Each structure stands twice: as structure tokens, then as C-alpha cells.
Amino acid sequence: MEKDLFNDLLQSLKEAKAISRGQAKASRRFTVSHTDVKAVREGIGLSQSEFARLMHVSVKTLQNWEQHRRNPTGPASALLKMVLNAPEVVLKTLHA
């Protein structure tokens, strides 16, 4: 490994250690907001079983999302955002 690269990595580790101990602030912080699945479902007036069928997930999975034990990821998260922003279009498309 090149000496410059090694020194950069070593410096990064020292910074990470200082951040984890509260001795330094992180240069960036990311927050991920999760969609309120229950509000989305209630907003379009579907029961849990109807919405679970629409999303192609089990009712148990939907309940876990609604009770914040789990968060939807990937395509499910994207579909929820579409339902939130354009419910008529999504419902028409999925029921076609």
C-alpha cells in the first residue's frame, strides 16, 4: 500500500474514533425518513388486507410496517411513495 494512502486511512480511523467518543462532530449526517404506511393506507380508504394485497405483501408484513417494527425497503418503499403522491394513478394501474 502506498504511504500516502495508508496515512489517509489512518487519519480517517482517528477521526472516526474521535467522532464515536464525542470528541469531534461528523462532517456529514444522513437522516432517512420513513413513510407513514398506516396514514397512506387510511388515506386511500383500504383495509389492511386490501392494501396488503395491493402491495403484494402479507398482512403481517403490513402490520409490522404500520407498527414501526419494520420499514418497507426497495420497490415497496417506492410504491408507497407513489401511492402517497398519486393514489388514483397507482390504484388504476394496479387494478387494471
Contacts in CASP RR format, 6 or more apart in sequence:
PFRMAT RR
TARGET T0000
AUTHOR 0000-0000-0000
METHOD contacts of the structure
MODEL  1
MEKDLFNDLLQSLKEAKAISRGQAKASRRFTVSHTDVKAVREGIGLSQSE
FARLMHVSVKTLQNWEQHRRNPTGPASALLKMVLNAPEVVLKTLHA
15 24 0 8 1.000
18 24 0 8 1.000
19 25 0 8 1.000
19 26 0 8 1.000
34 68 0 8 1.000
34 71 0 8 1.000
34 72 0 8 1.000
35 72 0 8 1.000
35 77 0 8 1.000
35 80 0 8 1.000
35 81 0 8 1.000
35 84 0 8 1.000
37 62 0 8 1.000
37 65 0 8 1.000
37 66 0 8 1.000
37 72 0 8 1.000
37 80 0 8 1.000
38 66 0 8 1.000
40 80 0 8 1.000
40 83 0 8 1.000
40 84 0 8 1.000
41 48 0 8 1.000
41 51 0 8 1.000
41 62 0 8 1.000
41 66 0 8 1.000
43 87 0 8 1.000
44 51 0 8 1.000
44 83 0 8 1.000
44 87 0 8 1.000
44 91 0 8 1.000
46 54 0 8 1.000
48 59 0 8 1.000
48 62 0 8 1.000
48 63 0 8 1.000
48 66 0 8 1.000
49 59 0 8 1.000
51 62 0 8 1.000
52 58 0 8 1.000
52 59 0 8 1.000
52 61 0 8 1.000
52 62 0 8 1.000
54 91 0 8 1.000
54 94 0 8 1.000
55 62 0 8 1.000
55 76 0 8 1.000
55 79 0 8 1.000
55 80 0 8 1.000
57 76 0 8 1.000
61 70 0 8 1.000
64 70 0 8 1.000
65 71 0 8 1.000
65 72 0 8 1.000
71 77 0 8 1.000
72 80 0 8 1.000
79 90 0 8 1.000
82 89 0 8 1.000
82 90 0 8 1.000
83 90 0 8 1.000
83 91 0 8 1.000
END
